[in-house]
Amino acid sequence: MDSASAAVEETAATGRRLLVAVDEGDESIHALKWCLGSFAKRGGGASPPDTIILLYVRPPPPTYSVLDASGYVFSDEVVAVIDGYSKEVAEAVVEKARKLCTLYGKELGDDEHEIKVEVKVAVGDARSAICEMVDKLGADVLVMGSHGYGLFKRALLGSVSDYCVKNANCPVLIVKA
């Protein structure tokens, strides 16, 4: 048996692993709602439920050197406060997404159709961190919202979803708001 057919059999036995990238924007919550309502299998009978992996990527803590061109030097306490705030934001976003998953599971009113949820928080550039976590967590599908930036903003800021479509090692499902 080759590795591809072994992976198909394992997915059939355990359900798919759906990695949903969440952030502070309404677009990611819309993508999660769509995934829960239209795409994720809840199991029951012979089919196992999918696992929803909620992934939030925190920006890396700021690093400033004495020779920083801005002329600002931040003390360790200021950097710690910034990092603490970033952790609080991550916890709030993940908790909101987790509650949404719980609500969708309870709507069915049936323990047999439970939704499996895992939560992961990564630190770094969102584009590369999401693609790395796809591999690390063995995601079968990556689900993302689209901020709907126009061509100019995408060219200037770079699009996380465009990057992931080109670089993730699994199918990428972009949900437009």
C-alpha positions as CSV (number, residue, x, y, z in Angstrom):
1,M,0.0,0.0,0.0
2,D,1.4,3.4,-1.0
3,S,1.5,6.4,1.4
4,A,-1.4,8.2,-0.5
5,S,-3.9,5.3,0.0
6,A,-2.7,4.9,3.7
7,A,-3.5,8.7,4.2
8,V,-6.9,8.3,2.7
9,E,-7.7,5.3,5.0
10,E,-6.5,7.2,8.0
11,T,-8.6,10.2,7.2
12,A,-11.7,7.9,6.6
13,A,-11.1,6.4,10.1
14,T,-10.5,9.7,12.0
15,G,-12.1,12.4,10.0
16,R,-10.5,15.4,8.3
17,R,-8.4,17.9,10.0
18,L,-9.7,21.4,9.0
19,L,-7.3,24.2,10.0
20,V,-9.2,27.5,10.3
21,A,-7.1,30.6,10.5
22,V,-8.7,33.1,12.8
23,D,-7.9,36.7,13.6
24,E,-9.5,39.9,14.9
25,G,-11.4,40.5,11.7
26,D,-15.0,39.6,10.9
27,E,-13.9,37.9,7.8
28,S,-12.2,35.0,9.7
29,I,-15.3,34.6,11.9
30,H,-17.5,34.5,8.8
31,A,-15.2,31.8,7.3
32,L,-15.4,29.8,10.6
33,K,-19.2,30.0,10.6
34,W,-19.3,28.9,6.9
35,C,-17.0,26.0,7.6
36,L,-19.1,24.9,10.6
37,G,-22.4,25.2,8.8
38,S,-21.5,24.1,5.3
39,F,-18.3,22.1,5.2
40,A,-17.4,20.3,8.4
41,K,-18.7,16.9,9.0
42,R,-20.1,16.3,12.5
43,G,-19.9,12.5,12.4
44,G,-22.7,10.2,13.5
45,G,-23.3,6.7,12.3
46,A,-20.2,5.3,10.5
47,S,-18.5,8.6,9.6
48,P,-16.2,10.2,12.2
49,P,-16.4,13.9,12.8
50,D,-13.9,16.3,11.4
51,T,-11.5,18.1,13.7
52,I,-11.6,21.9,13.6
53,I,-8.2,23.4,14.4
54,L,-8.5,27.0,15.3
55,L,-5.2,28.8,14.6
56,Y,-4.3,32.3,15.7
57,V,-1.0,33.8,14.7
58,R,0.4,36.5,17.1
59,P,2.9,39.0,15.7
60,P,6.4,38.5,17.0
61,P,7.4,40.7,19.9
62,P,9.1,43.9,18.8
63,T,12.8,44.0,18.8
64,Y,14.6,47.3,18.9
65,S,18.3,48.0,19.0
66,V,20.1,50.9,20.4
67,L,20.9,51.9,16.8
68,D,17.3,51.9,15.8
69,A,16.6,54.6,13.2
70,S,13.4,55.7,15.0
71,G,15.4,56.9,18.0
72,Y,13.1,55.1,20.4
73,V,14.5,52.7,23.0
74,F,11.9,50.5,24.8
75,S,12.6,49.1,28.2
76,D,12.1,45.5,29.0
77,E,8.9,46.4,30.9
78,V,7.4,48.2,27.9
79,V,8.2,45.2,25.6
80,A,6.6,42.9,28.3
81,V,3.4,45.0,28.3
82,I,3.2,44.9,24.5
83,D,3.7,41.1,24.5
84,G,1.1,40.7,27.3
85,Y,-1.4,42.7,25.4
86,S,-0.7,40.5,22.3
87,K,-1.4,37.4,24.4
88,E,-4.6,38.8,25.7
89,V,-5.8,39.6,22.2
90,A,-4.9,36.0,21.1
91,E,-6.9,34.6,24.0
92,A,-9.9,36.7,23.3
93,V,-10.0,35.8,19.6
94,V,-9.5,32.1,20.2
95,E,-12.2,32.1,23.0
96,K,-14.7,33.8,20.7
97,A,-14.0,31.2,17.9
98,R,-14.2,28.3,20.4
99,K,-17.6,29.5,21.7
100,L,-18.8,29.7,18.1
101,C,-17.8,26.1,17.6
102,T,-19.6,25.1,20.9
103,L,-22.8,26.9,19.8
104,Y,-22.8,25.2,16.4
105,G,-22.4,21.8,18.2
106,K,-25.2,22.5,20.6
107,E,-27.6,23.6,17.8
108,L,-27.8,20.0,16.8
109,G,-28.8,19.1,20.3
110,D,-27.2,15.7,20.0
111,D,-24.0,14.4,21.6
112,E,-23.6,12.0,18.7
113,H,-22.8,15.0,16.4
114,E,-20.1,16.6,18.6
115,I,-17.6,18.9,16.9
116,K,-13.9,18.2,17.8
117,V,-12.0,21.4,18.4
118,E,-8.3,22.0,18.9
119,V,-6.7,25.4,19.5
120,K,-3.2,26.5,18.5
121,V,-1.5,29.8,18.8
122,A,1.6,30.5,16.8
123,V,4.0,33.5,16.8
124,G,5.5,35.0,13.7
125,D,4.6,36.3,10.3
126,A,1.0,35.1,9.6
127,R,1.8,33.9,6.0
128,S,4.7,31.6,6.8
129,A,3.3,30.6,10.3
130,I,0.0,29.4,8.8
131,C,1.8,27.3,6.1
132,E,4.2,25.8,8.7
133,M,1.3,24.9,11.0
134,V,-0.5,23.2,8.1
135,D,2.4,20.8,7.8
136,K,3.1,20.5,11.5
137,L,-0.6,19.7,12.4
138,G,-1.3,17.5,9.4
139,A,-4.2,19.7,8.1
140,D,-6.2,18.2,5.3
141,V,-7.8,21.6,4.3
142,L,-6.9,25.2,5.2
143,V,-10.0,27.5,5.6
144,M,-9.4,31.3,5.6
145,G,-11.5,34.4,5.3
146,S,-10.6,37.1,2.7
147,H,-10.3,40.7,3.7
148,G,-11.2,41.7,0.2
149,Y,-8.4,44.1,-0.3
150,G,-8.2,45.6,-3.8
151,L,-5.3,45.1,-6.1
152,F,-3.4,48.1,-4.8
153,K,-3.6,47.2,-1.1
154,R,-2.8,43.6,-1.9
155,A,0.3,44.7,-3.8
156,L,1.3,47.0,-1.0
157,L,0.5,44.9,2.0
158,G,0.7,41.4,0.6
159,S,-2.2,39.0,0.9
160,V,-2.0,36.3,3.5
161,S,-4.6,34.2,1.6
162,D,-2.7,34.6,-1.7
163,Y,0.5,33.5,-0.1
164,C,-1.2,30.5,1.5
165,V,-2.8,29.4,-1.7
166,K,0.6,29.3,-3.4
167,N,2.6,27.8,-0.5
168,A,0.4,25.6,1.7
169,N,0.8,21.9,1.3
170,C,-3.0,21.2,1.3
171,P,-6.1,22.5,-0.4
172,V,-6.9,26.1,0.6
173,L,-10.5,27.2,0.8
174,I,-11.0,31.0,0.8
175,V,-14.4,32.2,2.1
176,K,-15.4,35.6,0.9
177,A,-17.6,37.7,3.2
